């Protein structure tokens, strides 16, 4: 509640700053006023667009963290992993955001789609229209309101149903014991992972890549997933640290933190690998229809995003790589806590960099966006902690619970 309250204050301050044009040069104010005058009946003022786009960006980020909790748990099931049982209930709790976040995402698309997606504007796919765009019209079979909405709801329903199912099997196992629930969970997890492999990439195309509708990357699904994935592991680790420091999770030891640290270390490198592969191939080919994406973020809009482009690499790669390089660092909760917070802030900024240039262009800011992110974080934590309180933090009848308790590396 404190985080939500602070977020509301930052949001109000950001709205006042936007209305009063604090910290903006005369040229920027003139540009914003011109953009406001050019708005059609389909769009809104710059301030309203910032609010809508910020809600979309933070919600997509937190939905990703939420579903990664289920993905992480499903991978542990199909790989017959035992070490992670002590954090299993944290993975289950992360899924608490899927339903409210999914409902909000659908509402945002229905109400504010013109502020987020250029391809939703009237006449853009109609030949002869003043707004006609040949490239966008070529994607009309995929980018339609009805089909998009069906896809969005399908992704969210699939993720939500499997999250709920694995949670129910886990709770039933606690009550009744036996191994039947465990084996059913493995089958359920395997099916979920197959469906998630497809739907996660399509969600990345729909929710993020179609913001820059002229541009596409065959690596983009992997890029968004890697950002979600390492953020989800960081969230799991950070919650485990806070629980441990509060006197819970007594069976969790330095070996568990070491393994979580290795995952964050490894997948921070994986995220960088995908980032570099996408950037290097586009830079090397130097095709205008591909390089425009990075031109916007490197020097475009009077360089408004350039510093964040480089900071993105520092906070999401260089810092976790250097901080978690040694074995001892992965076993120290204070270092792990700092790295987890840095990763979560860094990948929220990564989604900011993915979405803002294609939507707000040069009219971006930070106070409103940070305030909304804090409100989301507070609401997310309320739902997660409530779900954590619903059952034992240790799945007492899990077949591998003893292996997890005595885990060593």
Secondary structure as UniProt FT lines:
FT   HELIX           2..20
FT   TURN            21..23
FT   HELIX           26..38
FT   TURN            41..42
FT   HELIX           46..78
FT   TURN            79..80
FT   HELIX           83..87
FT   HELIX           88..94
FT   TURN            95..96
FT   HELIX           97..116
FT   HELIX           118..120
FT   TURN            122..125
FT   TURN            127..128
FT   TURN            130..131
FT   HELIX           134..137
FT   TURN            138..142
FT   HELIX           145..176
FT   HELIX           180..207
FT   HELIX           209..211
FT   TURN            213..214
FT   TURN            218..219
FT   HELIX           220..245
FT   TURN            246..247
FT   TURN            250..251
FT   HELIX           254..285
FT   HELIX           288..297
FT   TURN            298..299
FT   HELIX           300..303
FT   TURN            304..305
FT   HELIX           306..313
FT   HELIX           314..318
FT   HELIX           319..323
FT   TURN            327..328
FT   HELIX           329..331
FT   HELIX           333..359
FT   TURN            360..362
FT   HELIX           367..388
FT   TURN            389..390
FT   TURN            396..397
FT   TURN            399..400
FT   HELIX           401..405
//
